[in-house]
Amino acid sequence: MLPMLQEEFVQKYHWLTNQEFLDAIALGQITPGPLTVMNAFIGYKVSGLVGAILAMISSYLPSIIIVTLFAKFYYAYKDSPFVDSSFKGIKAAVIGLLAAVVITLGRESAVDISTILIIVGSFGIIAFSRLDPTFVIIGAGVAGMLFF
Amino acid sequence: MNLISPESKTNKDTMGNIQLKDICRVFFKIGAFSFGGVYSMLCFIERELVEKRKWLSNEDFMESVAIGQMTPGAPIVNTGICIGYKLKKLRGALFVTFFQSVTGVSLSILLAYFYISAQGNYILKSTMKGVSCAVVGLLAAIVYKMARKTIKSPTLALFVIASFLALFIFKINAIYIIILSGAIGFFVFNKMKPI
């Protein structure tokens, strides 16, 4: 999705400079929730508060429509042999995909012993205990602030 | 042989007790604390909805993740929408969409208003570095849990490994991997079903 955004907003319409686009991405990563909130930033830069709201609505509306239709169809036919068997394959594939993401992200982040410690520590806490992830995130943020 | 079955009635029975306002509250919390990238939210959703409150079974969760990956748009957002729909139909989908992003959006607008550039701030950078490491660990934990609960046969393990290699080594587009795994899954698992 990112290259498409860059093409449209920076190259085609010139609503943002490249630097502002990078800022938007950084902002999207700092704020909680999905990356798409950066669209609010872009919308705001272009047309203030109204622009931000419109940007968010138009980003989400197609997703809402498509996903809802898809889910409706899926849950209606979920027990049919076709859907059931193909989704068995899909679910397994998704695990593999996410595992690949973990490795890719891990390779980027694990640059030294302290980063590796945080990664392993968070994994351990979430995988083997009932601690709320909020604390892990906050703890890691504090650790980052202190040690990096 | 009837290939199509009506919508499962059991879903409606168990889902009746979940209130819309509870859904809003939980997704607001999820949306507010999932710093550090999109996969953070996945971990929070799993914790809150599958483990703590048991609103979703592991199966349901995996389905929503799969559907989220298959549909156009941000995968995590779509997963949230799918869960919202499953819990409370269209209203659920709409409310989840709103609450999972409202904190992030508001923060985003606020920061834009003060034009606080995220790039130069040193303290922010180091904090986020710690957080992104944590998110890797979080995602790894989720993958580990999902793998433990889902991989019950060597065939399934093969699917996991194959798609991992397809993305990681061969860099095939995720959408193609999903479509292919669905097609192959249909042939492989359908044959194994007694007729």
Interface residues (C-beta under 8 A of the other chain):
Chain A: M1 L22 D23 A26 L27 G28 Q29 I30 T31 P32 G33 P34 L35 T36 V37 M38 A40 F41 Y44 K45 L49 A52 M56 S59 Y60 P62 S63 I64 I66 V67 T68 F70 A71 K72 Y74 Y75 A76 Y77 K78 D79 S80 P81 F82 D84 S85 S86 F87 K88 G89 I90 K91 A92 A93 V94 I95 G96 L97 L98 A99 A100 V101 V102 I103 T104 L105 G106 S109 A110 T115 I118 I119 V120 G121 S122 F123 G124 I125 I126 A127 R130 D132 P133 T134 V136 I137 G139 A140 G141 V142 A143 G144 M145 F147 F148
Chain B: L3 I4 S5 P6 E7 S8 N11 G31 A32 F33 S34 F35 G36 G37 V38 Y39 S40 M41 L42 C43 F44 R47 E51 M62 E63 V65 A66 I67 G68 Q69 M70 T71 P72 G73 A74 I76 V77 N78 G80 I81 C82 Y85 K86 L90 A93 L94 T97 Q100 S101 T103 G104 V105 L107 S108 I109 L111 A112 Y113 S117 A118 Q119 I123 L124 K125 S126 T127 M128 K129 G130 V131 S132 C133 A134 V135 V136 G137 L138 L139 A140 A141 I142 V143 Y144 K145 M146 A147 T150 I151 L156 A157 F159 V160 I161 A162 S163 F164 L165 A166 L167 F168 A174 I177 I178 L180 S181 G182 A183 I184 G185 F186 V188 F189 N190 K193
